[in-house]
Structure formats: structure tokens, C-alpha cells
Amino acid sequence: MAGEIPKGLEWTFLIHFFVTAFFGVAFMFFHKVILEAVEWPYYDEVTSRLLGAAMIAIATSSLLAWREKEVEKVRIVMEMELVWLILAVVVSIYGIIMTMNLIVWAALGLFAAFLVGFIYYYREAF
């Protein structure tokens, strides 16, 4: 499916932007609350904020991809999303094993849903 970006992929990019930007901002400014909620130990002011900054960068790449009209122009963003989401799913599964926390289950659900969406559209497009 060369050419125009499918509407479903546009929506996936846009929703991914909002969700990831929300959590990125939360990690940057409310990191203590989030770390307590997921039962992660709190070590320093930088690590969780760095994760937040990375999430905002990933969200921004989704927003920039959403603005594009040709599917070939977003290929590298989709590939980055796939790597990020696969790793996020693996780490979330590890987190569930370690904490059995419901919030980590919710994060796993979000990561898995986006992963399925990006895999579907990647396979359709390329």
C-alpha cells in the first residue's frame, strides 16, 4: 500500500501522541507520584524525568508523522515506534512479574494496543 497514509494510521499516530505526551509530562513533573503508584523505588530527580523527556520526544515524532501525507515519509518513525513498543512490552511484563501492580498491567495494555496497531499498519504499508 504505497502512497497515502491510511486514516487508521493517522489516528494511531495522533492518539499515540496524546497518550505518550500525557505520560511524558507526568513523568517530568509528577515523577514521585507515578513512581509510588507503580511501586518503583525513588532514587533521584533525574532518571524518571529523563524518561519523561524521552516520552515527549517519542510523542513529538508521532505528531510529526501524523502531519505527513505519504506513508513512505513515516517509515522510520513507525520502525522506531515498533522498537520502543516491543521493549516497553517486555519491560512491562518484567514489571508485572516483580510487582504484580495493576497500574503496570494498564501500561502493558496501552503498550500492547499501540504495538498491535503499528504492526498492523506497518505490515499493510510495507
DSSP file (Angstrom, degrees, kcal/mol; ACC not computed):
  #  RESIDUE AA STRUCTURE BP1 BP2  ACC     N-H-->O    O-->H-N    N-H-->O    O-->H-N    TCO  KAPPA ALPHA  PHI   PSI    X-CA   Y-CA   Z-CA
    1    1 A M              0   0    0      0, 0.0     2,-0.2     0, 0.0    70,-0.1   0.000 360.0 360.0 360.0  77.4    0.0    0.0    0.0
    2    2 A A        +     0   0    0     69,-0.1     2,-0.6     3,-0.0   124,-0.1  -0.486 360.0  31.1 -82.0 156.3    2.3    2.7   -1.2
    3    3 A G  S    S+     0   0    0     -2,-0.2    68,-3.3   122,-0.1    69,-0.4  -0.880  96.0  39.8 111.1-123.9    1.2    6.3   -1.3
    4    4 A E  B    S-A   70   0A   0     -2,-0.6    66,-0.2    66,-0.2    65,-0.1  -0.330  79.4-108.4 -75.0 147.1   -1.2    8.0    1.1
    5    5 A I        -     0   0    0     64,-1.8    -1,-0.1     1,-0.1    -3,-0.0  -0.577  39.4-113.7 -72.5 129.4   -1.2    7.3    4.9
    6    6 A P     >  -     0   0    0      0, 0.0     4,-2.1     0, 0.0     3,-0.4  -0.316  19.3-121.4 -62.6 148.1   -4.3    5.3    5.9
    7    7 A K  H  > S+     0   0    0      1,-0.2     4,-2.5     2,-0.2     5,-0.2   0.873 112.8  57.1 -58.1 -38.6   -6.8    7.1    8.1
    8    8 A G  H  > S+     0   0    0      1,-0.2     4,-2.1     2,-0.2    -1,-0.2   0.880 106.7  48.3 -62.1 -38.1   -6.4    4.4   10.8
    9    9 A L  H  > S+     0   0    0     -3,-0.4     4,-2.7     2,-0.2    -1,-0.2   0.887 108.7  54.0 -69.6 -38.5   -2.6    5.0   10.9
   10   10 A E  H  X S+     0   0    0     -4,-2.1     4,-2.4     1,-0.2    -2,-0.2   0.941 110.8  46.2 -57.8 -46.4   -3.2    8.8   11.2
   11   11 A W  H  X S+     0   0    0     -4,-2.5     4,-3.0     2,-0.2     5,-0.3   0.885 110.1  54.0 -63.6 -38.8   -5.5    8.1   14.2
   12   12 A T  H  X S+     0   0    0     -4,-2.1     4,-2.4     1,-0.2    -2,-0.2   0.936 110.7  46.0 -61.4 -45.9   -2.9    5.8   15.7
   13   13 A F  H  X S+     0   0    0     -4,-2.7     4,-2.3     2,-0.2    -2,-0.2   0.927 114.9  47.4 -60.7 -45.0   -0.2    8.4   15.5
   14   14 A L  H  X S+     0   0    0     -4,-2.4     4,-2.1     2,-0.2    -2,-0.2   0.933 114.7  44.0 -66.5 -47.0   -2.5   11.1   16.9
   15   15 A I  H  X S+     0   0    0     -4,-3.0     4,-2.6     1,-0.2     5,-0.3   0.909 112.9  53.2 -63.9 -40.8   -3.8    9.0   19.8
   16   16 A H  H  X S+     0   0    0     -4,-2.4     4,-2.5    -5,-0.3     5,-0.3   0.896 106.6  54.0 -61.2 -39.4   -0.2    7.8   20.5
   17   17 A F  H  X S+     0   0    0     -4,-2.3     4,-2.8    -5,-0.2     5,-0.3   0.962 111.6  43.4 -57.1 -52.8    0.9   11.4   20.6
   18   18 A F  H  X S+     0   0    0     -4,-2.1     4,-2.2     2,-0.2    -2,-0.2   0.918 116.9  45.1 -63.8 -44.8   -1.6   12.4   23.2
   19   19 A V  H  X S+     0   0    0     -4,-2.6     4,-2.1     2,-0.2     5,-0.2   0.943 117.8  42.9 -64.9 -47.9   -1.2    9.4   25.4
   20   20 A T  H  X S+     0   0    0     -4,-2.5     4,-2.5    -5,-0.3    -2,-0.2   0.887 113.8  50.8 -69.3 -38.7    2.6    9.5   25.3
   21   21 A A  H  X S+     0   0    0     -4,-2.8     4,-2.7    -5,-0.3     5,-0.2   0.912 108.9  53.1 -64.0 -40.9    2.8   13.2   25.8
   22   22 A F  H  X S+     0   0    0     -4,-2.2     4,-2.3    -5,-0.3    -2,-0.2   0.948 114.2  40.7 -57.9 -50.1    0.5   13.0   28.8
   23   23 A F  H  X S+     0   0    0     -4,-2.1     4,-2.7     2,-0.2    -1,-0.2   0.851 112.8  55.6 -70.6 -32.6    2.7   10.3   30.5
   24   24 A G  H  X S+     0   0    0     -4,-2.5     4,-1.9     2,-0.2    -2,-0.2   0.937 110.7  44.1 -62.5 -45.9    5.9   12.1   29.4
   25   25 A V  H  X S+     0   0    0     -4,-2.7     4,-2.5     2,-0.2     5,-0.4   0.905 112.7  53.3 -64.2 -41.2    4.7   15.3   31.1
   26   26 A A  H  X S+     0   0    0     -4,-2.3     4,-2.8    -5,-0.2     8,-0.2   0.919 109.9  47.3 -60.7 -43.6    3.6   13.3   34.2
   27   27 A F  H  < S+     0   0    0     -4,-2.7     4,-0.4     1,-0.2    -1,-0.2   0.853 113.8  48.8 -67.1 -33.1    7.0   11.7   34.5
   28   28 A M  H  < S+     0   0    0     -4,-1.9    -2,-0.2    -5,-0.2    -1,-0.2   0.896 128.8  18.2 -72.6 -38.8    8.8   15.0   34.1
   29   29 A F  H  < S+     0   0    0     -4,-2.5    -2,-0.2    -5,-0.1    -3,-0.2   0.664 134.2  33.0-111.7 -19.3    6.7   17.0   36.7
   30   30 A F  S  X S+     0   0    0     -4,-2.8     4,-1.9    -5,-0.4     3,-0.4  -0.143  71.4 136.5-128.4  38.2    4.9   14.4   38.9
   31   31 A H  H  >  +     0   0    0     -4,-0.4     4,-2.8     1,-0.2     5,-0.2   0.833  67.9  56.1 -61.2 -37.2    7.5   11.6   38.9
   32   32 A K  H  > S+     0   0    0      1,-0.2     4,-2.1     2,-0.2    -1,-0.2   0.914 108.0  48.6 -62.8 -42.0    7.3   10.9   42.7
   33   33 A V  H  > S+     0   0    0     -3,-0.4     4,-2.1     2,-0.2    -1,-0.2   0.925 114.2  45.6 -63.1 -45.5    3.5   10.2   42.4
   34   34 A I  H  X S+     0   0    0     -4,-1.9     4,-2.2    -8,-0.2    -2,-0.2   0.928 111.7  51.0 -66.1 -44.8    3.9    7.9   39.5
   35   35 A L  H  <>S+     0   0    0     -4,-2.8     5,-2.6     1,-0.2     4,-0.3   0.887 111.5  48.1 -62.6 -38.2    6.8    6.0   40.9
   36   36 A E  H ><5S+     0   0    0     -4,-2.1     3,-0.8    -5,-0.2    -1,-0.2   0.900 109.6  53.7 -66.1 -39.9    4.9    5.5   44.2
   37   37 A A  H 3<5S+     0   0    0     -4,-2.1    66,-0.3     1,-0.3    -2,-0.2   0.869 114.8  39.0 -64.5 -37.5    1.9    4.3   42.2
   38   38 A V  T 3<5S-     0   0    0     -4,-2.2    -1,-0.3    -5,-0.1    -2,-0.2   0.358 112.6-119.3 -94.9   6.1    3.8    1.7   40.3
   39   39 A E  T < 5 +     0   0    0     -3,-0.8    -3,-0.2    -4,-0.3    -4,-0.1   0.822  59.9 151.1  61.5  35.3    5.9    0.8   43.3
   40   40 A W      < -     0   0    0     -5,-2.6    -1,-0.2    -6,-0.2     2,-0.1  -0.766  51.7-107.5 -91.1 142.6    9.2    1.7   41.8
   41   41 A P        -     0   0    0      0, 0.0     2,-0.6     0, 0.0    -1,-0.1  -0.425  28.1-127.4 -68.4 145.6   11.9    2.9   44.2
   42   42 A Y        +     0   0    0      1,-0.2     3,-0.1    -2,-0.1   -10,-0.0  -0.848  40.9 156.6 -97.2 119.1   12.7    6.6   44.1
   43   43 A Y        -     0   0    0     -2,-0.6     2,-0.3     1,-0.4    -1,-0.2   0.804  56.0 -12.3-109.8 -46.4   16.4    7.3   43.6
   44   44 A D        -     0   0    0      1,-0.0     4,-0.5     0, 0.0    -1,-0.4  -0.919  56.9-107.9-153.3 173.4   16.9   10.7   42.1
   45   45 A E  S    S+     0   0    0     -2,-0.3     4,-0.3     1,-0.1   -14,-0.1   0.600 108.0  52.7 -81.9 -13.3   15.4   13.7   40.4
   46   46 A V  S  > S+     0   0    0      3,-0.1     4,-2.7     2,-0.1     5,-0.2   0.898  92.7  60.8 -96.7 -44.0   16.9   12.9   37.0
   47   47 A T  H  > S+     0   0    0      1,-0.2     4,-1.9     2,-0.2     5,-0.1   0.914 109.6  39.9 -59.8 -51.2   16.1    9.4   35.9
   48   48 A S  H  > S+     0   0    0     -4,-0.5     4,-2.1     1,-0.2    -1,-0.2   0.861 116.3  51.9 -68.7 -33.1   12.3    9.5   35.8
   49   49 A R  H  > S+     0   0    0     -4,-0.3     4,-2.4     2,-0.2    -1,-0.2   0.854 106.7  53.9 -69.3 -33.1   12.4   13.0   34.4
   50   50 A L  H  X S+     0   0    0     -4,-2.7     4,-2.4     2,-0.2    -2,-0.2   0.900 107.2  51.0 -64.9 -40.7   14.7   11.7   31.7
   51   51 A L  H  X S+     0   0    0     -4,-1.9     4,-2.4    -5,-0.2    -2,-0.2   0.918 109.5  51.3 -59.9 -43.4   12.2    9.0   30.9
   52   52 A G  H  X S+     0   0    0     -4,-2.1     4,-2.2     1,-0.2    -2,-0.2   0.909 109.0  49.8 -59.6 -43.4    9.5   11.7   30.7
   53   53 A A  H  X S+     0   0    0     -4,-2.4     4,-2.1     2,-0.2    -1,-0.2   0.909 110.6  50.0 -63.1 -41.7   11.7   13.7   28.3
   54   54 A A  H  X S+     0   0    0     -4,-2.4     4,-2.4     1,-0.2    -2,-0.2   0.897 109.9  51.2 -63.2 -39.7   12.2   10.6   26.1
   55   55 A M  H  X S+     0   0    0     -4,-2.4     4,-2.6     1,-0.2    -1,-0.2   0.879 108.3  51.1 -66.6 -36.6    8.5   10.0   26.1
   56   56 A I  H  X S+     0   0    0     -4,-2.2     4,-2.4     2,-0.2    -1,-0.2   0.889 109.7  50.9 -66.3 -38.1    7.8   13.6   25.0
   57   57 A A  H  X S+     0   0    0     -4,-2.1     4,-1.9     2,-0.2    -2,-0.2   0.916 111.4  47.3 -63.9 -42.6   10.3   13.1   22.2
   58   58 A I  H  X S+     0   0    0     -4,-2.4     4,-1.7     2,-0.2    -2,-0.2   0.911 111.7  51.1 -64.7 -41.7    8.6    9.9   21.1
   59   59 A A  H  X S+     0   0    0     -4,-2.6     4,-2.2     1,-0.2    -2,-0.2   0.909 107.9  52.9 -60.7 -41.9    5.2   11.7   21.3
   60   60 A T  H  X S+     0   0    0     -4,-2.4     4,-2.6     1,-0.2    -1,-0.2   0.886 105.2  54.1 -62.4 -39.1    6.6   14.5   19.1
   61   61 A S  H  X S+     0   0    0     -4,-1.9     4,-2.1     1,-0.2    -1,-0.2   0.881 108.3  50.4 -63.7 -35.9    7.7   12.0   16.5
   62   62 A S  H  X S+     0   0    0     -4,-1.7     4,-2.4     2,-0.2    -2,-0.2   0.898 110.2  49.7 -67.1 -39.6    4.2   10.7   16.4
   63   63 A L  H  X S+     0   0    0     -4,-2.2     4,-1.4     2,-0.2    -2,-0.2   0.919 111.6  47.9 -64.4 -43.0    2.8   14.2   16.0
   64   64 A L  H  X S+     0   0    0     -4,-2.6     4,-0.7     1,-0.2    -1,-0.2   0.885 112.6  49.2 -64.8 -38.1    5.2   14.9   13.1
   65   65 A A  H >< S+     0   0    0     -4,-2.1     3,-1.0     1,-0.2    -2,-0.2   0.890 105.7  57.6 -67.7 -38.3    4.3   11.6   11.5
   66   66 A W  H 3< S+     0   0    0     -4,-2.4    -1,-0.2     1,-0.2    -2,-0.2   0.846 102.8  55.3 -59.1 -34.0    0.6   12.4   11.8
   67   67 A R  H 3< S+     0   0    0     -4,-1.4    -1,-0.2    -5,-0.1    -2,-0.2   0.710  91.5  92.9 -73.9 -20.5    1.1   15.6    9.9
   68   68 A E    <<  -     0   0    0     -3,-1.0   -63,-0.1    -4,-0.7     3,-0.1  -0.304  57.2-161.9 -73.3 159.3    2.7   13.8    6.9
   69   69 A K        +     0   0    0      1,-0.1   -64,-1.8   -65,-0.1     2,-0.5   0.625  68.9  71.8-113.0 -22.7    0.6   12.6    4.0
   70   70 A E  B >   -A    4   0A   0    -66,-0.2     3,-0.9     1,-0.1     4,-0.4  -0.852  69.3-144.9-104.0 131.1    2.9   10.0    2.3
   71   71 A V  G >  S+     0   0    0    -68,-3.3     3,-1.4    -2,-0.5     4,-0.3   0.833  97.3  61.7 -63.8 -33.9    3.3    6.7    4.1
   72   72 A E  G >  S+     0   0    0    -69,-0.4     3,-0.9     1,-0.3     4,-0.3   0.818  96.5  61.0 -63.4 -28.9    7.0    6.3    3.0
   73   73 A K  G <  S+     0   0    0     -3,-0.9    -1,-0.3     1,-0.2    -2,-0.2   0.668 106.5  45.7 -72.0 -16.0    7.9    9.5    4.9
   74   74 A V  G <> S+     0   0    0     -3,-1.4     4,-2.4    -4,-0.4    -1,-0.2   0.328  80.8 102.5-108.0   6.9    6.8    7.9    8.2
   75   75 A R  H <> S+     0   0    0     -3,-0.9     4,-2.4    -4,-0.3     5,-0.2   0.925  82.1  47.8 -56.9 -49.2    8.5    4.6    7.8
   76   76 A I  H  > S+     0   0    0     -4,-0.3     4,-2.2     1,-0.2    -1,-0.2   0.859 111.4  51.7 -64.3 -34.8   11.4    5.4   10.1
   77   77 A V  H  > S+     0   0    0      2,-0.2     4,-2.7     1,-0.2    -1,-0.2   0.920 109.8  49.4 -66.6 -42.7    9.0    6.7   12.8
   78   78 A M  H  X S+     0   0    0     -4,-2.4     4,-2.4     2,-0.2    -2,-0.2   0.902 110.7  50.0 -62.5 -40.5    7.0    3.5   12.6
   79   79 A E  H  X S+     0   0    0     -4,-2.4     4,-2.1     2,-0.2    -1,-0.2   0.898 111.3  48.5 -65.9 -39.9   10.1    1.4   12.9
   80   80 A M  H  X S+     0   0    0     -4,-2.2     4,-2.7     2,-0.2    -2,-0.2   0.913 110.7  51.6 -64.1 -42.2   11.2    3.4   15.9
   81   81 A E  H  X S+     0   0    0     -4,-2.7     4,-3.0     1,-0.2     5,-0.2   0.907 108.5  51.7 -60.3 -42.6    7.7    3.0   17.4
   82   82 A L  H  X S+     0   0    0     -4,-2.4     4,-2.4     2,-0.2     5,-0.2   0.925 111.7  45.7 -62.4 -44.8    7.9   -0.7   16.9
   83   83 A V  H  X S+     0   0    0     -4,-2.1     4,-2.3     2,-0.2     5,-0.2   0.951 115.3  47.4 -62.2 -48.7   11.3   -1.0   18.7
   84   84 A W  H  X S+     0   0    0     -4,-2.7     4,-2.4     1,-0.2    -2,-0.2   0.924 114.9  45.4 -58.3 -47.3   10.1    1.3   21.5
   85   85 A L  H  X S+     0   0    0     -4,-3.0     4,-2.3     2,-0.2    -1,-0.2   0.861 110.7  52.1 -71.8 -35.9    6.8   -0.6   22.0
   86   86 A I  H  X S+     0   0    0     -4,-2.4     4,-2.2    -5,-0.2    -1,-0.2   0.948 114.0  44.2 -62.2 -47.2    8.4   -4.1   21.8
   87   87 A L  H  X S+     0   0    0     -4,-2.3     4,-2.7    -5,-0.2     5,-0.2   0.891 111.9  53.3 -64.4 -38.5   10.9   -3.1   24.5
   88   88 A A  H  X S+     0   0    0     -4,-2.4     4,-2.3    -5,-0.2    -1,-0.2   0.888 108.7  49.5 -64.1 -38.9    8.1   -1.4   26.6
   89   89 A V  H  X S+     0   0    0     -4,-2.3     4,-2.4     2,-0.2    -2,-0.2   0.930 112.1  48.1 -64.5 -45.2    6.0   -4.6   26.5
   90   90 A V  H  X S+     0   0    0     -4,-2.2     4,-2.1     1,-0.2    -2,-0.2   0.934 114.2  45.7 -61.2 -46.5    9.0   -6.7   27.6
   91   91 A V  H  X S+     0   0    0     -4,-2.7     4,-2.5     1,-0.2    -1,-0.2   0.880 111.4  52.9 -65.9 -37.5    9.9   -4.3   30.4
   92   92 A S  H  X S+     0   0    0     -4,-2.3     4,-2.5     2,-0.2    -1,-0.2   0.903 107.2  51.4 -65.0 -40.6    6.2   -4.1   31.5
   93   93 A I  H  X S+     0   0    0     -4,-2.4     4,-2.2     2,-0.2    -2,-0.2   0.927 110.7  48.9 -61.2 -43.6    6.0   -7.9   31.7
   94   94 A Y  H  X S+     0   0    0     -4,-2.1     4,-2.2     1,-0.2    -2,-0.2   0.915 110.3  52.1 -59.4 -43.0    9.1   -7.9   33.8
   95   95 A G  H  X>S+     0   0    0     -4,-2.5     4,-2.6     1,-0.2     5,-0.5   0.876 108.1  50.8 -62.2 -38.2    7.5   -5.2   36.0
   96   96 A I  H  X5S+     0   0    0     -4,-2.5     4,-1.9     2,-0.2    -1,-0.2   0.917 109.7  50.2 -65.5 -42.8    4.4   -7.3   36.4
   97   97 A I  H  <5S+     0   0    0     -4,-2.2    -2,-0.2     1,-0.2    -1,-0.2   0.893 116.5  42.4 -61.0 -39.4    6.4  -10.3   37.5
   98   98 A M  H  <5S+     0   0    0     -4,-2.2    -2,-0.2    -5,-0.2    -1,-0.2   0.848 135.1  10.9 -78.6 -35.2    8.3   -8.1   40.0
   99   99 A T  H  <5S-     0   0    0     -4,-2.6    -3,-0.2    -5,-0.2    -2,-0.2   0.692  72.8-144.9-119.7 -24.4    5.4   -6.1   41.5
  100  100 A M     << +     0   0    0     -4,-1.9     2,-0.3    -5,-0.5    -4,-0.1   0.849  43.4 166.3  54.1  35.6    2.0   -7.5   40.3
  101  101 A N     >  -     0   0    0     -6,-0.3     4,-1.5   -63,-0.2     3,-0.3  -0.653  41.4-141.4 -86.7 134.6    0.8   -3.9   40.2
  102  102 A L  H  > S+     0   0    0     -2,-0.3     4,-2.0     1,-0.2     5,-0.1   0.823 101.4  58.2 -64.8 -32.0   -2.4   -3.1   38.4
  103  103 A I  H  > S+     0   0    0    -66,-0.3     4,-2.3     2,-0.2    -1,-0.2   0.876 104.1  51.4 -67.0 -35.9   -1.1    0.1   37.0
  104  104 A V  H  > S+     0   0    0     -3,-0.3     4,-2.6     2,-0.2    -1,-0.2   0.875 107.1  54.3 -67.3 -35.9    1.7   -1.8   35.3
  105  105 A W  H  X S+     0   0    0     -4,-1.5     4,-2.3     2,-0.2    -2,-0.2   0.914 108.3  49.4 -60.2 -42.3   -0.9   -4.1   33.8
  106  106 A A  H  X S+     0   0    0     -4,-2.0     4,-2.2     2,-0.2    -2,-0.2   0.910 110.3  49.8 -64.0 -42.4   -2.7   -1.0   32.5
  107  107 A A  H  X S+     0   0    0     -4,-2.3     4,-3.0     1,-0.2     5,-0.2   0.922 109.2  52.4 -61.8 -43.1    0.6    0.3   31.0
  108  108 A L  H  X S+     0   0    0     -4,-2.6     4,-2.9     1,-0.2     5,-0.2   0.911 108.0  52.2 -58.8 -42.1    1.2   -3.1   29.4
  109  109 A G  H  X S+     0   0    0     -4,-2.3     4,-2.3     2,-0.2    -1,-0.2   0.911 111.0  46.4 -61.3 -42.7   -2.3   -2.9   27.9
  110  110 A L  H  X S+     0   0    0     -4,-2.2     4,-2.4     2,-0.2     5,-0.2   0.945 114.4  46.9 -64.0 -48.2   -1.6    0.5   26.4
  111  111 A F  H  X S+     0   0    0     -4,-3.0     4,-2.5     1,-0.2    -2,-0.2   0.927 113.9  48.2 -60.0 -44.5    1.8   -0.6   25.0
  112  112 A A  H  X S+     0   0    0     -4,-2.9     4,-2.6    -5,-0.2    -1,-0.2   0.897 110.1  51.6 -65.2 -40.4    0.4   -3.8   23.6
  113  113 A A  H  X S+     0   0    0     -4,-2.3     4,-2.2    -5,-0.2    -1,-0.2   0.937 113.4  43.8 -62.9 -46.5   -2.6   -2.0   21.9
  114  114 A F  H  X S+     0   0    0     -4,-2.4     4,-2.9     2,-0.2     5,-0.2   0.896 112.2  54.2 -65.3 -38.5   -0.3    0.5   20.2
  115  115 A L  H  X S+     0   0    0     -4,-2.5     4,-2.7    -5,-0.2     5,-0.2   0.936 108.6  48.3 -60.6 -46.6    2.1   -2.2   19.3
  116  116 A V  H  X S+     0   0    0     -4,-2.6     4,-2.6     1,-0.2    -1,-0.2   0.923 112.9  49.3 -59.8 -44.2   -0.7   -4.2   17.6
  117  117 A G  H  X S+     0   0    0     -4,-2.2     4,-2.3     1,-0.2     5,-0.2   0.935 113.4  44.2 -61.3 -47.6   -1.8   -1.0   15.7
  118  118 A F  H  X S+     0   0    0     -4,-2.9     4,-2.2     2,-0.2    -1,-0.2   0.875 113.5  51.0 -68.7 -35.9    1.7   -0.1   14.5
  119  119 A I  H  X S+     0   0    0     -4,-2.7     4,-2.6    -5,-0.2     5,-0.2   0.941 110.4  50.5 -63.1 -45.8    2.4   -3.7   13.5
  120  120 A Y  H  X S+     0   0    0     -4,-2.6     4,-2.0    -5,-0.2    -2,-0.2   0.952 115.6  40.2 -57.0 -52.4   -0.8   -3.9   11.5
  121  121 A Y  H  X S+     0   0    0     -4,-2.3     4,-2.3     1,-0.2    -1,-0.2   0.821 113.3  54.7 -71.7 -29.8   -0.2   -0.7    9.6
  122  122 A Y  H  X S+     0   0    0     -4,-2.2     4,-2.8    -5,-0.2    -1,-0.2   0.937 110.3  46.3 -66.0 -45.2    3.5   -1.4    9.1
  123  123 A R  H  < S+     0   0    0     -4,-2.6    -2,-0.2     1,-0.2    -1,-0.2   0.886 114.9  47.8 -64.3 -37.9    2.7   -4.8    7.5
  124  124 A E  H  < S+     0   0    0     -4,-2.0    -1,-0.2    -5,-0.2    -2,-0.2   0.884 118.1  40.2 -68.8 -38.1    0.0   -3.1    5.4
  125  125 A A  H  <        0   0    0     -4,-2.3    -2,-0.2    -5,-0.1    -3,-0.2   0.842 360.0 360.0 -82.6 -34.7    2.2   -0.3    4.2
  126  126 A F     <        0   0    0     -4,-2.8    -3,-0.2    -5,-0.2    -2,-0.2   0.388 360.0 360.0-127.1 360.0    5.5   -2.1    3.7
